Amino acid sequence: MSRTFVMLFDTAIGRCGIAWGDNGILAVSFPESDDAKTLQRLRRRAPDAREIADASQAPGEIAQAVAGIRALAEGEDVGFDDARLDMQGVSPFERSVYALTCKIAPGETRTYGDLARDLGDVALSRQVGQALGNNPVPIIVPCHRVVGAGGTMTGFSAPGGTDTKRRLLKIEGAIGPDLLDLMGG
């Protein structure tokens, strides 16, 4: 049986979390309304995970992923190509959607329809959205970079919904500030 662990860590967008096991990263969570809810989200993929309170106790590859998530939240151009993901229980279709999503660079966006066309049929757009809604490792698989037709902020199941998506895209420079940002609101 695989050992699993969870850890919470602070970022510029709030307190995120990561779960991992012997076979790689199992889950990443955006900030929830409190730590208990963040841990609950992580434990969907790692139900028996032991909590690690001190980041220095995390293995090097986990510490590297955490550093990358922190850097991305600060607006740095970070890739996660070296992150070892445990995709047990993730369907082949979802894996193919995640592979395409990982090719979207910081500061860029694609639509659900774009990804569906890459998979062979624009009619798969809804299934692409469902796969991204099931993404166990957001940020590492940057589902926030996938938008609706015409750049609309739709379909984001992370805490904060489309506001979180918009915030991440602004940090990455994919979209500009809106009027409220410019007015200090």
N, C-alpha and C positions, 0 to 999 in steps of 0.2 A: 504494500500500500504506500502510495506517495505521501510524503510529508508536505503540508501546505502552510503558508504564512501570510499574514496581512500586515500592512504598515500604513499609517497615515503620515502625511508630510505637507508642510506649508508651501504655497506657491503664490504668485502675484494674483491669481484668480480665486484664491481661497485654499482650504485644506482638502487636498486630493488624497486618494488612496490607491494602493497597489496590492494585488494578491499574486503569489507565485508558489510553485511547487518544484519538484525535482525535474520536471520536463519543461519548465519555462514559466513565463508570465501568463497567469490565468485571467486576470481582470484588472482593469483600471477604472477608477471612479472619479468623476468630477465632484466638486464640493456639494454636499447635501446640506440641509438646514442645520444639521448637527453631526458630530462624529459618530454617534450610534447609527444614524441612517446611512452614513457613508460605509461603515463596517457591514451593515446589513446588506447593502448592494453588493459589496465585494464577496460576501459569504454565499451569495447565490451560486457562484462558481467554485467557491472554496469553503464549504460548510463547516469543516472541522479545523479551519486554519487557526494557528496559534498567532496571537498578536505580538509583533515586534515593536517595542516602544522607541528604540534607539536605532537610527539609520545606520550607525556604524556596525550594527550586527547583521545588516543585509549583505548578501553576497555581492561581489563586484559588479556582475552584470545587472543586478537589480539597482544598485546604487547609481550605475551609469544611466539606466532608464529614468530613474527619479531625477537625476541631474538634467537630463534632456527635457523632461516634462517641465521642470522649473525654468529652464532656459527658454523653451518655447513660450511659456506664459509671460516671459519678459520681452518677447518679440524677436528672439534670436532665431536664425534659420537653422533648424535642427532636423536631422533625419534619424530614423530608428531602424535603419536597415540591419543593424547587428542585433536587434532585440530578438531573443528566442521566445517565441510564443507557443503556449500549449493550447492548441486548437481542438483538443479532444471534445467531441460532442458538437462541433461546428460543422454544418453541412458543406459538401463540396461547392454548391452554388454560393453560399455565403463566403467561403474562402476565396472564390474567384472574384466576388465583389470587393472583398477586402484587399486583394492583391492589386486590383485596379485603383482603389482608393489610395493605397500607399504610394502610388506614382504621382499623386497630385502634390506639387511642391507648395511650401508655405508661400502665401501671397497670391495663390491661384485658387480658382474654384472650377468645378465642373457640375453639370446637372445630372439628376437621376436619369434623364433620357440619354445623356452622353454615355454614361456607364452602361445602360441597357443596350445601346447601339453597339458598343464595344463587345458586349456579350452575344451579339447577333440579332437582337430584335428589340426595337424601341418599346414594344408591348410588355417588356419585362420591367419597365420603370417602377411599377408598384412593388414588385418583388425585390428590386434593388433597394427601395426605401425600407421595406420590411427587414431585409438583411442588415442594413445599416442601423435600424432601430434595435437589432439584436446584438450589435457589435459589443463584445465583451471587453475590448481594449481601446476605448476611445482615446484620442490624442495620439497613441501609437499608430492605430489605424485611424487616420484623421477624417472621420465621418463629418466633422463640422465643415469641411471644405466642399461638401456636396450640397447644392442648393436646388431649388425648384426652377422651373422654366422662367427665363427672364431675370434670374438672380433673386427670386423671392426666397425669403427665409421660412422654409416650411420643414416639417417633419424632423424635429430634433427631440429625442426622448430623454436627453440628459437633464439633470436638475437645472432649472432656470429656462428650459426650453429654448426657443429661438432667440431669447435675449442672450443666453450663454453663447450660442452659435455666432450671433452678430458680434459679441464682444471678442471672441477668439479671432474672427476674421478681421476685425479692426486692429487687434494686436499684431497680426501677421501682415497687415497692409493690403489685404485682399479687397477691402472696402474702406472708403474714406469715413471720416467722422461725420455724424449727422448734425443737424442744426442745434440740438440740445447739447451735444458735446462741445460745440463751438461757443455756446452761451454759458458753459460751465454747469449745465443741468444734469 
